[in-house]
Amino acid sequence: MFPDSMNQPILEALRLPESEPEKFTHKDEEEEVECLLCDTKFYISNGELLPVAANFATNSATSGGDTGKDQLLKHLLVQHNFVIGDVHLVANLPEYISYWKKKFLKHPLTAYCVSIKASVKDMNTTSSMKQFPSSTAAPSSGKGDVEIREFSMLSDVIPEDKELRQKLQNDRLEKVLRIHEAENNTEDFHRTCLFCRQDFEEHKGLFDHMAFDHNFSVGQPANLVFVKKFLDLLQSKLEGLICLYCEKVFKSRDVLKEHMRKKGHKKLNPQNKEYDAFYLVNYLEFGRTWEDISRDPADEEIISGFDVVAEKDDSHHEWGSWRDNVGKVVCLFCQAAYDHSSDLFDHMLQIHGFNFVKLKQDLRLGFYQQIKMINYIRRCVHLNTCFGCSMKLDSPEKLSEHISWSNHFTPDELEWNQSQYLFPTYENDNLLHCLEEDEVVDDGGSSARAT
C-alpha cells in the first residue's frame, strides 16, 4: 500500500502549466580573399557554413574589433560604392567573392548590378558606415552634410546570382551531411558529462544521459552537427558561470546550479542564434532557419471547427472535414507541451523512457482505463511519489530521475484502477481528450475495441 501522503486530499483545483500562443565554422582557419574590385586583401573564415553571428574569425589585415567579413563589406561600401544584397544569406562568402571577381574582370558592373541612390552623411567616416539591406535607400541622420550617392548592388534578383547562391547552399548542405555522418560513426569521441564526472564514448549516449539524468535536453542527438564544438561552447558558458537559458552570470557554480534547477533553466535560450549552427534543420533550405520554417503558414494547423468547403446547395458538412484543436498536451513528468499527443508520447519515450503506447497495448487498456491511469500518474507526480514503488522524493527532478533509473514505469493496477481516478487530477488536462482505444483481433479474426 502507498504511504499516507498518497491518501491526503488535494483541496485546491490543479491546473497544468499553459504555454503562450504561439557562424559557426567546422574549421577555424582563415582564408585570404581579395576585394571584388581591387587588390586589397582580407581574411575571412574558411568554409563558412552557417552565415550567422557565430563567425569568430578576425581580420589580420586591419585593426579593430570587426571580423574580416565586416571589414570587406565596409571596404566595398566606402571605397567602391558597392553593396551585396542579403549578404547574410550567402553560404560561402569567399567562394562567392571569387566567382564575381572573375566576372567583373571581363564585364562592367552594369552587366550584373542594379544602381541605387541613397542619402549618405560623411562617406569618409567609416564608423558611420553600415551595409545597406536590400532596400533602395539609406536613411539620413538629419545632421551634417548629406549627399545623394549612387551605389551598385549585386543581389539574387539577377538569375545568375540566385543560381550561384543556391549552388553554394547545396554545397554547404552536402558538407554538413558528410560531417554529420562522420560524427555519428566516429570512434574518436571521448567526453565527460557537463554536469557530473561520467565519461562517454559516443555523443548520443552523452546527450541521452544529460536528458534522462540531469533533465537537460537539447533535442534529438541525431539532429545535431558539429557536436564537439557544441559541447565546447556549452562547457565554456558553464565554466564562465553563465546560465544557458537566461544567460545571467553567477558568482559560483553552486549558485548557478541551484538557479538553473529552481528556475527550470536546464535548457538552451531559443533566441540565441549562436546555437543555430548545431542543428541540421538550419541547413536544409536556402535562406531559411528553423524559425522561418516554423512560421510558414503552410505548416500551421487550422484552428478548430469545420474546414468548410462551399457546396452548391450549402446543405451539409462532412464529418471528415472536422478538425479540432483541444490545446497543448502536457507531459506526465515535466512541463513540456505539444500540439499533438503523438509528439508528446514520443517526448515521454525519448526523454523520460516512458512508453505509454506500449504500456497501453501490453495491458490492453480501454478508454476509461487509460483515463484512470493518467489521472493516477498525474496525482503521484504532483505528490512527488513514485507510482511504481511508492517512494516519496524531494523534488520532481529527483522523482523523474528515480523512475528512469529504477524503470518503475508500470503502476500497480490495484492502485490506479479505481473509480476515483475517472475524475481529472488537473482540470485542464487536454491529454484526456486525445486518448484512443486500440483495435485488437480475437481468435476468430474479427476486430474489437480493447476494453
SULJO-V403736 format. One record per residue. N is the residue number from 1. SS is DSSP state (helix for helix, strand for strand, loop for the rest). Layout:
<<N & SS> <N & SS>>
This chain:
<<1 & loop> <2 & loop> <3 & loop> <4 & helix> <5 & helix> <6 & helix> <7 & helix> <8 & loop> <9 & loop> <10 & loop> <11 & loop> <12 & loop> <13 & loop> <14 & strand> <15 & loop> <16 & loop> <17 & loop> <18 & loop> <19 & loop> <20 & loop> <21 & loop> <22 & loop> <23 & loop> <24 & loop> <25 & loop> <26 & loop> <27 & loop> <28 & loop> <29 & loop> <30 & strand> <31 & strand> <32 & strand> <33 & strand> <34 & strand> <35 & loop> <36 & loop> <37 & loop> <38 & loop> <39 & loop> <40 & loop> <41 & strand> <42 & strand> <43 & strand> <44 & strand> <45 & strand> <46 & loop> <47 & loop> <48 & loop> <49 & loop> <50 & loop> <51 & loop> <52 & loop> <53 & loop> <54 & loop> <55 & loop> <56 & loop> <57 & loop> <58 & loop> <59 & loop> <60 & loop> <61 & loop> <62 & loop> <63 & loop> <64 & loop> <65 & loop> <66 & loop> <67 & loop> <68 & helix> <69 & helix> <70 & helix> <71 & helix> <72 & helix> <73 & helix> <74 & helix> <75 & helix> <76 & helix> <77 & helix> <78 & helix> <79 & helix> <80 & helix> <81 & loop> <82 & strand> <83 & strand> <84 & strand> <85 & loop> <86 & loop> <87 & helix> <88 & helix> <89 & helix> <90 & loop> <91 & loop> <92 & loop> <93 & helix> <94 & helix> <95 & helix> <96 & helix> <97 & helix> <98 & helix> <99 & helix> <100 & helix> <101 & helix> <102 & helix> <103 & helix> <104 & helix> <105 & helix> <106 & helix> <107 & loop> <108 & loop> <109 & helix> <110 & helix> <111 & helix> <112 & loop> <113 & loop> <114 & strand> <115 & strand> <116 & strand> <117 & strand> <118 & strand> <119 & strand> <120 & strand> <121 & strand> <122 & loop> <123 & loop> <124 & loop> <125 & loop> <126 & helix> <127 & helix> <128 & helix> <129 & loop> <130 & loop> <131 & loop> <132 & loop> <133 & loop> <134 & loop> <135 & loop> <136 & loop> <137 & loop> <138 & loop> <139 & loop> <140 & loop> <141 & loop> <142 & loop> <143 & loop> <144 & loop> <145 & loop> <146 & strand> <147 & strand> <148 & strand> <149 & strand> <150 & strand> <151 & strand> <152 & strand> <153 & strand> <154 & strand> <155 & loop> <156 & loop> <157 & loop> <158 & loop> <159 & helix> <160 & helix> <161 & helix> <162 & helix> <163 & helix> <164 & helix> <165 & helix> <166 & helix> <167 & helix> <168 & helix> <169 & helix> <170 & helix> <171 & helix> <172 & helix> <173 & helix> <174 & helix> <175 & helix> <176 & helix> <177 & helix> <178 & helix> <179 & helix> <180 & helix> <181 & helix> <182 & helix> <183 & helix> <184 & helix> <185 & helix> <186 & loop> <187 & loop> <188 & loop> <189 & loop> <190 & loop> <191 & strand> <192 & strand> <193 & loop> <194 & loop> <195 & loop> <196 & loop> <197 & loop> <198 & loop> <199 & strand> <200 & strand> <201 & loop> <202 & loop> <203 & helix> <204 & helix> <205 & helix> <206 & helix> <207 & helix> <208 & helix> <209 & helix> <210 & helix> <211 & helix> <212 & helix> <213 & helix> <214 & helix> <215 & loop> <216 & loop> <217 & loop> <218 & loop> <219 & loop> <220 & loop> <221 & helix> <222 & helix> <223 & helix> <224 & strand> <225 & loop> <226 & loop> <227 & helix> <228 & helix> <229 & helix> <230 & helix> <231 & helix> <232 & helix> <233 & helix> <234 & helix> <235 & helix> <236 & helix> <237 & helix> <238 & helix> <239 & helix> <240 & loop> <241 & loop> <242 & strand> <243 & loop> <244 & loop> <245 & loop> <246 & loop> <247 & loop> <248 & loop> <249 & strand> <250 & loop> <251 & loop> <252 & loop> <253 & helix> <254 & helix> <255 & helix> <256 & helix> <257 & helix> <258 & helix> <259 & helix> <260 & helix> <261 & helix> <262 & helix> <263 & loop> <264 & loop> <265 & loop> <266 & loop> <267 & loop> <268 & loop> <269 & loop> <270 & loop> <271 & loop> <272 & loop> <273 & helix> <274 & helix> <275 & helix> <276 & helix> <277 & helix> <278 & helix> <279 & strand> <280 & helix> <281 & helix> <282 & helix> <283 & helix> <284 & loop> <285 & loop> <286 & loop> <287 & loop> <288 & loop> <289 & loop> <290 & helix> <291 & helix> <292 & helix> <293 & helix> <294 & helix> <295 & loop> <296 & loop> <297 & helix> <298 & helix> <299 & helix> <300 & loop> <301 & loop> <302 & loop> <303 & loop> <304 & loop> <305 & strand> <306 & strand> <307 & loop> <308 & loop> <309 & loop> <310 & loop> <311 & loop> <312 & loop> <313 & loop> <314 & loop> <315 & loop> <316 & loop> <317 & loop> <318 & loop> <319 & helix> <320 & helix> <321 & helix> <322 & strand> <323 & strand> <324 & loop> <325 & loop> <326 & loop> <327 & loop> <328 & loop> <329 & strand> <330 & strand> <331 & loop> <332 & loop> <333 & loop> <334 & loop> <335 & loop> <336 & loop> <337 & strand> <338 & strand> <339 & loop> <340 & loop> <341 & helix> <342 & helix> <343 & helix> <344 & helix> <345 & helix> <346 & helix> <347 & helix> <348 & helix> <349 & helix> <350 & helix> <351 & helix> <352 & helix> <353 & loop> <354 & loop> <355 & loop> <356 & helix> <357 & helix> <358 & helix> <359 & helix> <360 & helix> <361 & helix> <362 & helix> <363 & helix> <364 & loop> <365 & loop> <366 & loop> <367 & helix> <368 & helix> <369 & helix> <370 & helix> <371 & helix> <372 & helix> <373 & helix> <374 & helix> <375 & helix> <376 & helix> <377 & helix> <378 & helix> <379 & helix> <380 & helix> <381 & helix> <382 & helix> <383 & loop> <384 & loop> <385 & strand> <386 & loop> <387 & loop> <388 & loop> <389 & loop> <390 & loop> <391 & loop> <392 & strand> <393 & loop> <394 & loop> <395 & loop> <396 & helix> <397 & helix> <398 & helix> <399 & helix> <400 & helix> <401 & helix> <402 & helix> <403 & helix> <404 & helix> <405 & helix> <406 & helix> <407 & loop> <408 & loop> <409 & loop> <410 & loop> <411 & loop> <412 & loop> <413 & helix> <414 & helix> <415 & helix> <416 & helix> <417 & loop> <418 & loop> <419 & helix> <420 & helix> <421 & helix> <422 & helix> <423 & loop> <424 & loop> <425 & loop> <426 & strand> <427 & loop> <428 & loop> <429 & loop> <430 & helix> <431 & helix> <432 & helix> <433 & helix> <434 & loop> <435 & loop> <436 & loop> <437 & loop> <438 & loop> <439 & strand> <440 & strand> <441 & strand> <442 & loop> <443 & loop> <444 & loop> <445 & loop> <446 & loop> <447 & strand> <448 & strand> <449 & strand> <450 & loop> <451 & loop>>
